[in-house]
Amino acid sequence: MKKLLVLAFAFALVTSLTALAQGTYPSEQTKPDTANAEKATKAVSLSGKLSDDGKTFVDRDGKSWTVSNPEAVKGHEGHEVTLKAHTDPIKNEVHVVSAKMGKDEMKDDMKK
C-alpha cells in the first residue's frame, strides 16, 4: 500500500513539473499581433463623409476615423460615401477595402 502511495505522489510531482516547464505563466505567453488580428477581422460597411483631403472619414454617428490608405478613396474626397473597411477602434483608424458614392449623391448626379 505504501508503494502505491509513493508511486502516485511521484507521478503527481512529475506531471506538475512537466506542466510548469511548459511556460504557463502569463509573463511568458506571447501577446497577439494586432496587425494580424486586424486582417483576420471581417470588413464592415460604414456610411459617412470623407474629408476634402481623403485622410479623414466621419461616419453617420459623428465618429471621426483616420483613413490608413487614402489612395483607396481617391476621387471620392469631400463626398458622402459607403466604405467597406477594416476598423481599428483603438487607433480610430480604418483600412478601406472599397468605397462607393453615397446613394443620395448618386440620385442627384442622375438628375443632372
N, C-alpha and C positions, 0 to 999 in steps of 0.2 A: 504494500500500500504506500509506503514511504517513497519507493522508487517512482511510482506513478505520479505522486505529487511533485517530486523533484523534476521529472520529465515535463509535466505540464507547466511548471514555473519557468523552466529553461526555454520551452517553446514560446511562451508568452514574452519572455525577455528578448529572445532573438527576433520575434515578429515586431515588437515595438521599436527595437533598434534599427531594423530594416526600414520601417516607416519613417523614422527620424532622419535617417541618412538620405532619404529621397528629397529633402528640402521642402517641407510642407509649411515653413514659416512664411508669413506674408511679406517679410522683407526680402525673401529670396525669390519670390514669384515675379515674373516679368509683367510689366504694365502693358495693356493693349495699345497697339499703334493706332493713333487717332486718324491718320491719313488712310490706312486700310479700312478702318471702321466706316469712314465717310463713303468710300467706294462701295462698301458692302450694302449700304442702305439703299432703299428704292428712291427713285426720283419722285418728287411731289410737284403738283401744279400750284402755282401761285399767280394771282392776278394783282395788278397794280400798275404803277407808273415808273418808268425809267427816267433818270436824271438826263439833262442835256448832254453830259459827257459820257453817259453809259456806264459809269462806275458805281452808281448807287441805285437801288431799287426800293421803292416804298410800296408795301402791299396794302390791300384794302383795309386791314386792321390798323394801319398807320405805323407799322413797324418798319424801320429802316434797315436794309441789308446792304452789305458791300458785295459787289459783283467781282468774284475772283478771276473771271475770264471775260473781260469786257469785249473782246473780239467776237464772242459768240452772239452778242446783241447788236452788232454793227448794223446800222440802218434803221434801228428802232428807237434811237435816242430821243427822249422827250415825249414819247408816246405811251399810251395805255397798252399794256401787253399781258399775255399769259405766258409764264415761264414754266418749263419743265426743268427742275433743278434739284440738286442735292443740297440740303441745308446743313449748316453748322451753327446751331443756336448759341453755342459758347462764344464763337468769334463774330456772330451776327453776319455771316458770310454765306453766299450762295454760289454754287458752281453750276452754271447754266448748261443744260443739255440741248434745249431748243427754246426758241422764242417765237411767239405768234402775236400779230397785232390784235388788239382788243376788239371784241365784236362790235361795240358801239362805233369805233372809228372806222371799221370795215364798212358798216352801213352808211356812214357819212361819205366815205370815198366812193361808194357805189352810186349815191345820189348825184355826185358831181360828174 
